[in-house]
């Protein structure tokens, strides 16, 4: 920390530079500030503008107020490269203790645990609410299942997304989750799915678009380790040069908690998926793709590893990167999820709330 300052924060912009804030806070306000890092800023004098813009702001200042003060304080023609006003706001909020970093939390990992898909969906809500209540710390959970279902987003129409007759013929259930986003076609072993349950302070001031790559940076590292060079394609797609391999969805719940989950294709029966998902037919209608394409297997073909090996690499990457420890789901939590699966996620009122 710069000598004389009382508050220190750091933020590495995803795909950008490190931004550091050293602040002096007296009588509930910022009285001196030093923004520094390996970013680029022109002209040099604009750094004084950044620092001056922060002086006088209350120690309780919101992200948007910091951002607006920075934008208003910069001289005309100033250019920020590798960071922006939002990054400054984020690091200031971290320095003031309102925003947190991954290292500020004790992370737990729940390894793959086979259960019905509907219970996996219910468990997302149960664990997220435990984090909100403070009875559980931030957690990563890897899913596993041995049944088949289409999991639709919170705001999707059942009849527009799913061919009910084809789903019934294939024994595929329809389950609605609590987050938005698109449909997930899930059969045993056909994809890799995980959920993160985290305090909203970790994504303080971040838009959904910014938070997706931020929360999944560890996944990109894990995929690279198995030979898959992936990147984010806005808004919420994970892709490689060969095309999309997965997508993310998110729900920000009351109580200051975020549910973030990702599903990545491992080995999907594309023919069956296109029979069951109506929207899938429309998406490829102009791409010249025929029924000769039987499977979609981006992770299987690109990594050339079995699914369990990829999941193991993901767990190893997360635990090393964030000093996480392995845990287990207690029986009381399991029973709560089973009950919620019955009383909410299995009901026609929930499943067909958008007919």
N, C-alpha and C positions, 0 to 999 in steps of 0.2 A: 504494500500500500504506500502511496506517495506520502512522504512525511508530513504530519500535521493534519491529515484528513482522518475522519472517524468512520467512514462507511466506504466499503469497497465491493464492486460487482464486476463480473465478467460475462460476456456473451459472444459466442462464435456464431456468426451468421451462417445459416445453411447455404453452402456453396459460395460463401463470401469470407469476410475477414473477422478478426477478433476485435471486439470493442470493449474497452475497460472504462469504468467510472470510479473515480475517487472523489468523495464528497465530504464536506464539512457541514454538519447539521447542528444548529444552535437555536434554542427557543422554538423548536418545531418547524424550522425552515432551513433550506439550503443556503448557506452563507458563502460557500466557495465550492468550485467544481473544477475537476480536471478530467476531460475526456481524452483518452489515449488508446493506442492500439496499432495494428499493422495495416490499417486501412489507408486509402488515398483521399486527399482533400485538397481542392484548389479553390482560391489561392490559399497560401499558408495562413493568412490572417483570419480565414474563416473559422479556424480553431478557436480563436478568441470569441467569435460570435456564439459558437456552440456552448462554451463555458458560461458566458454571460447570460445566455438564454435560460440557464438552469438556476441561476442565483435568484433567490426570493421565492422560489416555488415551495409550497408547504411539503413537509415530510410525508404527508398522506396523499400526495398528488397522484391522480389517476394517469394511466398510460396515455390516454388521448390528450390530456393537458400538456404532458411533457412533449409529445410529438408535435402538437400545435405550436408550442413555445419555440421549439427548435426550428420548425419551418418558417415561423414569423421572424426569428432572430437572425437567420442566415442572410448575408448580404446578397444583392442581386448578382446572378452569374456564378454563384458558388456551386461547385460540383462535388458530390459525394460518390466515391467509387468503392464498392465492396461492403457498403453499409448504407443506411438511410435513417431518417428521423425515427422510424419505428424501432430500429435497432438501438438507437440512443435511449429511447423511452424504455425499452426492455431492460437494458443494463442499469439504468437509473433505478427502476423499480426493484431490480435484484439487489442493488447496493442498499436500498432503503428497507429491504426485508419483506417486500410485498410480493415479489416473484421469487421462485425457487429454481434451483438447478437439479439435474439428475442426482448429483452427489449429495444434495441436502436430504435425501430420503433413503430409508432402508428398504430395498426392493426384495420381493419374494417371487420365486418362479414356481408355478404349479405345472408339472409335466403332463404329458398327454394321459388322459384318464377316460377310458371308453364309457360313454353313456349315451342314451338316446339324444338325437339332435334337439328335440324340444326341451330337454333338460339342460343342454348346453346353452340354449338361448335364454332360458329362465335363470341360469346361473350367472349370466352376464349382469342381469338386473340385481340379483342378490349380492354379488361381490361388489358391484359399484356402490350400492347403498351401504355396505359395510365400510368401505373406504370413506364415504361421506360422513358416516357416524363416528369415525375414528376407531372402530373396533378391528380394522384391518389396515395394514400399511399398503402403499402402492404395490401393485402386483401385475405380473405377466402370467397369462394362462394359455397353454397350448391345448387346443381341442383334440378330441378323438371321438369316433362314433362308428356304429356298425349297421345303421339303417340308412334310408334314403329320404331326402326332402328337398323342397325348394324353399329357401328362406327369403322372404320378400322384405323390402324396406318398409319402414313405418308408414310411409305415405303412398305406397304403391297400390294400385287397384288389382285385386285378385283376378278378376275376369280378363283384364287387359294383359296381365303378365303370364298367366298360367292357363294352359289347355287342360281343363279339369278332366276330360275323358282320357286323354293321353296319360296324365298323371296317375289316374286311378288304374289304368291298364298296367302301368309299370310299378304300381305299389308305392308311389311317391307322395308323401304328405306335403301339405302347404303350411308353413309356419311363418308368422309375422314377428319380426324383431322390433326392438324399441328405437333403433337408430334409423336414419334415413339411408338413401343410397339405393343401389340396384339389387336385383335378385341373385341369389347364390344357389347353384345347382350342386347338391352334395350327395355323394354316394360313398360307401366305405372306401377309404384310401385314395379318393380321386383328387383331393386338394389338401392344402395345409392352411389351417386357420388358427389365429391367435387373437387374444383380447388383452388390452392394457387397461388397468383401472388406476387412475392417477388424480392427484389434487389439481384443481384448475390453476393453482399458482404456478405450475410447471409450464403452462402455455399462456401465462398472463399477457394480455394485450395482443395475442396472436389471432389472426383470422383462421378460419378452417383451412384455407388454402396454404397458409404458412405452417400450421401445426402438423399437417400430414407428413411432409418430408422431415420435419424436425423429430417427430415421434418415431419415425421409421428409419432413421439414419443407421441404426444398429442392424436392421434387416439388410440394408444395402451392403454393409460390411460382411454379414454372414453369407449372403448370396455370392459376393465376390470370392469368398473363401472356398466355395464349391464350384467356382468357374462360371458363374452367371453374373454378367455385368448389367446391373439394373439401374433404372433411374425413375424419378417421378414424372408423370405426364399430367399436368393440371387437368382437372382439379384433384382427382383421387385415384388415378390409375398408376399401377406399377408396371413398367414396361422394360423390354430390352430392344435391341435393334431388330429382333425378329417379330416384335409386336407385344401386345398386352399379355401380362402373366398374372395379374391380380388387381384387386381394388380394395380401397379402405372405406370405412364408414365410421361415423362418430356421433355421439350423443353427449351433450353437456347437461348434466342433471342438477337439480336444486341441491344445495348443500356443498357446492364447490367441488364437484367431482366430474371427471370426464371418462366416458367409456369410448375407447378407440379400438376398432378391430379390423383385421385384414384377412382376406382369403386369397390364396394364390393357387392357380391350377397346377396340379401334378400330373394327372393322367385321366382326362375326362372323356366320356363317351359322347362325342359331339352330336352324333346322329340322334341319340336318345334325348340329349339336352334340347335340341332344336324341335323335337316333337313336343316336348313338355313346355318350353318357354316360348310364348308367342312373340315377345319382343325380340328374341334372338333371331327369328326369321326375318324380321324387318331390318335388323342391323346388318345382315349379310346379303340382303336382297339385291344390292347393287355391286357386289364384290365378285360375282362369278364363281362362288363356292358351291360345289355340288355335294350330293350325298356320298360321293366317293371318299370324302374326308370323314373317317370313322372316329378318330380320337383327337383330342387336343392335349398335348403332353409337354408343355414348354419346360417345366422344371425337370421332368424325367429325362427328356432328350438333351437338354442343355447341360445339366449337371452330371448326367450319367451316373447318378447315385440313387439308391432306394430312398423312399420317403423318410424312413426312420433316421437315416444318416443325415439328411438335410435338417430335420428337426433337431437332432443332437447338436449339429453345428450352430444352429440358431440359439439354442439354450446356452452353449458354451460361450458364444459371442456376447450374449446379453449379460451373463453372470460375470464374465471378465470385465466388460466395459463399465458395468454399473455396480460392481461388488455385490451382486445379488446372491441370495441363498435359496436353496431348494426347500419347498414346503409341501404340505398335503392339505387336501380339502377335508375338514372335519365333518363328522356325520351329521351334526346339527345343521350345518350349511347345506349339505346334500339334501336333507329332508326338507328344508325350506325351499330349495329349488324344485324338488319334486312336487311339493304342494302348489307352488306358483305355476308350474307347468300345467297342473290340473285345473286350477281355479282361474287362470288367466289365459295362458298361451294355447290351451286346447279348446277354448270356447269359441263358438261361431261369432259371438259379439266382438271378440278381439281380432280373430283371423280375418273376418269380412267387414271390419269397420270402414274400410274403403272398398266397396263391393267390386 
